[in-house]
Amino acid sequence: MKILVTGMTLVVFLLLTACTGRIAAESSGETITSNGDVVADQVSLIAALRAAGAKVESGDSVEQPFFTVSGQILMVNETEVQVFEYEAVEAMEVDASLVASDGASVGTTMISWIAPPHFYKTGRIIVLYLGEDAAILDLLNQVLGVQFAGG
């Protein structure tokens, strides 16, 4: 019985340690993916998406007038996802702080999206997905954590 209790205590400790590590990583601007890799930039995002089983191809560049950097379109399982990579976490956080929690505005810009927006941030990137595809949303949540803004 003592071995069973000790074993269960160890399992609970390991689970709490894993959760604490993820929370600490998220608060520092990095998210640990399900396979243990850290997503900090576009290259590591592509690697994490592929490791999760997604087909990822680079597309055209993209501009959003409310972000201070140009973005890159990634085709993730044939679905468009926009990635904006910054030189520093602090610069990314400044732009991210302007996004309303519902994603309907960024700073003073009111936006009429073609589909519900979903904003994610990790490391030095902001990821924007417009759509309602549950498989894409599950994949982004798995790799990037919970969205910080949008529907």
Backbone torsions as a table, in degrees:
resi	resn	phi	psi	omega
1	MET	NA	-40.1	-179.0
2	LYS	-63.3	-37.4	178.7
3	ILE	-66.1	-40.8	179.1
4	LEU	-62.6	-45.6	179.2
5	VAL	-63.6	-43.5	179.1
6	THR	-62.8	-42.4	178.6
7	GLY	-62.9	-43.6	179.5
8	MET	-67.1	-38.0	177.0
9	THR	-61.3	-41.9	178.5
10	LEU	-62.7	-43.3	179.2
11	VAL	-61.7	-46.8	179.0
12	VAL	-61.1	-43.2	178.7
13	PHE	-59.9	-45.8	-179.6
14	LEU	-63.5	-41.1	177.7
15	LEU	-63.6	-44.3	178.8
16	LEU	-64.5	-39.3	178.4
17	THR	-63.4	-42.8	179.2
18	ALA	-63.2	-44.0	179.1
19	CYS	-64.9	-42.6	179.7
20	THR	-62.5	-40.8	178.2
21	GLY	-61.6	-40.8	179.4
22	ARG	-66.8	-42.7	178.8
23	ILE	-62.2	-43.9	179.0
24	ALA	-63.4	-41.1	179.2
25	ALA	-64.5	-43.4	-179.7
26	GLU	-63.8	-39.6	-178.7
27	SER	-71.4	-19.8	178.7
28	SER	-92.7	4.9	178.6
29	GLY	91.7	8.2	177.8
30	GLU	-125.1	147.6	176.5
31	THR	-121.6	133.0	176.8
32	ILE	-87.9	128.4	-179.5
33	THR	-78.8	173.2	-177.4
34	SER	-64.1	-24.3	179.6
35	ASN	-95.4	10.6	174.4
36	GLY	92.5	-6.9	179.4
37	ASP	-80.7	152.0	178.2
38	VAL	-98.0	129.8	176.3
39	VAL	-96.8	114.4	-177.6
40	ALA	-125.4	-20.2	-177.1
41	ASP	-150.7	-176.7	-176.2
42	GLN	-64.7	-39.7	-179.5
43	VAL	-61.5	-47.4	-179.5
44	SER	-70.7	-28.0	174.5
45	LEU	-64.3	-47.6	179.3
46	ILE	-59.9	-44.3	179.3
47	ALA	-61.2	-42.8	-179.2
48	ALA	-67.3	-40.6	177.9
49	LEU	-62.8	-44.2	178.6
50	ARG	-65.3	-39.6	178.3
51	ALA	-63.3	-28.1	178.1
52	ALA	-83.6	1.1	175.9
53	GLY	99.4	5.2	-178.1
54	ALA	-84.2	150.1	170.6
55	LYS	-91.5	123.9	-175.7
56	VAL	-127.7	128.9	175.6
57	GLU	-130.9	142.5	176.8
58	SER	-77.3	140.9	178.1
59	GLY	-117.2	-153.1	-178.9
60	ASP	-74.4	168.1	172.0
61	SER	-77.9	160.8	-178.2
62	VAL	-141.8	145.4	176.8
63	GLU	-117.3	134.8	168.8
64	GLN	-121.6	123.2	-172.8
65	PRO	-61.8	-18.5	-177.2
66	PHE	-92.7	-6.3	175.7
67	PHE	-104.8	147.6	-175.8
68	THR	-85.0	-3.8	178.3
69	VAL	-125.6	156.5	172.7
70	SER	-75.8	156.8	-179.9
71	GLY	-116.1	177.2	178.8
72	GLN	-128.9	133.2	174.4
73	ILE	-84.3	130.7	170.2
74	LEU	-111.4	134.9	173.1
75	MET	-94.2	108.0	-177.9
76	VAL	-107.1	111.2	-174.7
77	ASN	50.1	43.8	178.1
78	GLU	66.4	22.1	177.8
79	THR	-120.8	134.6	-177.0
80	GLU	-74.8	128.1	174.7
81	VAL	-130.7	131.7	-178.6
82	GLN	-98.9	134.9	-179.5
83	VAL	-124.2	128.1	179.4
84	PHE	-116.8	114.5	-176.7
85	GLU	-106.0	132.7	-176.9
86	TYR	-108.5	159.5	177.1
87	GLU	-68.6	-32.1	-176.6
88	ALA	-142.6	152.6	177.8
89	VAL	-57.6	-40.1	-177.4
90	GLU	-60.9	-40.8	178.7
91	ALA	-66.1	-39.9	177.2
92	MET	-62.8	-44.0	-178.5
93	GLU	-62.6	-35.0	177.9
94	VAL	-62.1	-49.8	178.9
95	ASP	-64.5	-42.3	-179.2
96	ALA	-62.1	-34.2	-178.6
97	SER	-66.5	-18.1	179.9
98	LEU	-83.2	-14.7	-176.7
99	VAL	-79.7	124.1	177.5
100	ALA	-64.7	151.4	-176.3
101	SER	-58.0	-30.5	178.3
102	ASP	-90.3	-4.0	178.7
103	GLY	76.2	4.7	-176.6
104	ALA	-77.6	-16.3	177.7
105	SER	-147.0	154.9	174.1
106	VAL	-132.9	113.7	-173.4
107	GLY	61.8	-125.0	179.7
108	THR	-96.5	4.0	-178.7
109	THR	-90.7	117.3	173.9
110	MET	-88.8	136.1	-172.7
111	ILE	-123.0	135.4	171.3
112	SER	-105.0	96.2	-176.6
113	TRP	-75.3	152.8	176.9
114	ILE	-78.5	-16.1	178.2
115	ALA	-157.9	165.2	-178.8
116	PRO	-58.3	132.1	179.1
117	PRO	-84.1	147.8	175.5
118	HIS	-135.4	114.1	-178.0
119	PHE	-105.3	130.3	176.4
120	TYR	-124.1	153.6	174.2
121	LYS	-143.4	145.0	177.3
122	THR	-165.5	144.7	179.5
123	GLY	53.7	-117.9	-179.3
124	ARG	-111.5	19.3	-176.5
125	ILE	-125.2	150.4	166.6
126	ILE	-115.1	133.1	178.5
127	VAL	-115.5	132.4	179.7
128	LEU	-122.2	123.4	174.6
129	TYR	-121.0	129.1	176.6
130	LEU	-108.2	110.9	179.5
131	GLY	157.4	-176.3	-176.3
132	GLU	-131.6	14.9	-178.6
133	ASP	-67.3	112.8	-175.8
134	ALA	-61.0	-36.3	-179.4
135	ALA	-66.6	-40.4	178.0
136	ILE	-67.7	-43.6	178.7
137	LEU	-62.4	-41.8	177.5
138	ASP	-62.1	-42.8	179.7
139	LEU	-63.0	-47.1	179.5
140	LEU	-63.8	-40.1	177.3
141	ASN	-64.2	-38.0	179.4
142	GLN	-65.0	-43.2	-174.4
143	VAL	-86.3	-34.7	-172.9
144	LEU	-110.6	-10.5	-174.6
145	GLY	87.3	-169.9	-176.7
146	VAL	-71.5	139.8	178.1
147	GLN	-61.3	150.4	179.7
148	PHE	-96.2	-13.8	178.4
149	ALA	-158.8	156.3	175.8
150	GLY	115.9	-177.4	-174.1
151	GLY	-91.1	NA	NA
